[in-house]
Amino acid sequence: MLETSARLLKLLSLLQAPRDWSGAGLARELGVGVRTVRRDVDKLRNLGYPVEAVAGVAGYRLGAGAALPPLLLDDEEAVAVAIGLRASAAGGVAGLEESSVRALAKLEQVLPSRLRHRVRLLQSVAVPATQGAAVDPDVLLAVAAVCRDHQRLRFDYRSHDGTASVRTTEPHRLIHTGRRWYLVAWDLDRQDWRTYRLDRITPRIPTGPRFTPREVPDLAASGAGIASGAYRYQGVFRMSAPAQEVADRLASSTGTVEPVDETTCLVSTGSNSLDELLLYVALLGFDFEVVSPPELAGHARQLAARLGGC
């Protein structure tokens, strides 16, 4: 007969199967009597698991509760979940990237080494769906871990022009925007908040000592830093629309909006392609003119000529 704790885990695993169990069926699987099954079901309910009674078969099933209880995964299920989370973290599901990384960090922390190897093997032969710059999943998880544990992080960093440097930071959090991952961190050498593209980071191991988290700026301001500083090209545009209308269509992590008057505003944003930058602003759906830089205005005329000839 199984010990009580092990038996409860076995019972929970059985109830997580998408089926109804009779009391007698559970008793056979557990090697106990029906009365013991009833007592164990009551213990699970007291722990917060929503075990429902099934009329007609004198049985049980696990229902949906107000809070998500711990789930038991077999090896194949754990690998499948890890692969799915890695795909989601890479931008496979819009809006779920950051929560996917948090969940993946929790899962891989307890994943046996044999399963971790299988996950990496499957990931290495999978074709990524995202068109953004590729980020090594191990780097993503390592940076997520130091953000969670409040540990200093030193890393080699390569800027957009290829300049290499070593940064010492207090990492705060990861942000996913524009098909890219960014680290928001306090740069200890520069004594300021900075954003770093994750695909340009090579962490140095081991990580540094723990730190007390600083009061951080509004994450919208962090997003503004990404929009204005992380791209090869930056532009300022005068939009023929009220600031609020433009802000409703422009994600705070991709640009900033500054009112000029009741009918116009200035938008600052960036991109690694002049064509992409102009098309992004055009797709906001408002008339606009380029304020700066001057070469962007010339490129806008060339792009308009090309599109007009289509």
Stockholm file with secondary structure:
# STOCKHOLM 1.0

chainA/1-310         MLETSARLLKLLSLLQAPRDWSGAGLARELGVGVRTVRRDVDKLRNLGYPVEAVAGVAGYRLGAGAALPPLLLDDEEAVAVAIGLRASAAGGVAGLEESSVRALAKLEQVLPSRLRHRVRLLQSVAVPATQGAAVDPDVLLAVAAVCRDHQRLRFDYRSHDGTASVRTTEPHRLIHTGRRWYLVAWDLDRQDWRTYRLDRITPRIPTGPRFTPREVPDLAASGAGIASGAYRYQGVFRMSAPAQEVADRLASSTGTVEPVDETTCLVSTGSNSLDELLLYVALLGFDFEVVSPPELAGHARQLAARLGGC
#=GR chainA/1-310 SS CCCHHHHHHHHHHHHTSSSCEEHHHHHHHHTSCHHHHHHHHHHHHHTTCCEEEETTTTEEEECCCSSCCCCCCCHHHHHHHHHHHHHIIIIISTTCHHHHHHHHHHHHHHSCHHHHHHHHHHHHHSCCCCCSCCCCHHHHHHHHHHHHHTBCEEEEEECTTCCEEEEEEEEEEEEEETTEEEEEEEETTTTEEEEEEGGGEEECSSCCCBCCCCCCCCHHHHHHHHHHHSSSEEEEEEESSCHHHHHHHSCTTTEEEEECSSSCEEEEEEESCHHHHHHHHHTTCSCEEEEECHHHHHHHHHHHHHHHTC
#=GC SS_cons         CCCHHHHHHHHHHHHTSSSCEEHHHHHHHHTSCHHHHHHHHHHHHHTTCCEEEETTTTEEEECCCSSCCCCCCCHHHHHHHHHHHHHIIIIISTTCHHHHHHHHHHHHHHSCHHHHHHHHHHHHHSCCCCCSCCCCHHHHHHHHHHHHHTBCEEEEEECTTCCEEEEEEEEEEEEEETTEEEEEEEETTTTEEEEEEGGGEEECSSCCCBCCCCCCCCHHHHHHHHHHHSSSEEEEEEESSCHHHHHHHSCTTTEEEEECSSSCEEEEEEESCHHHHHHHHHTTCSCEEEEECHHHHHHHHHHHHHHHTC
//
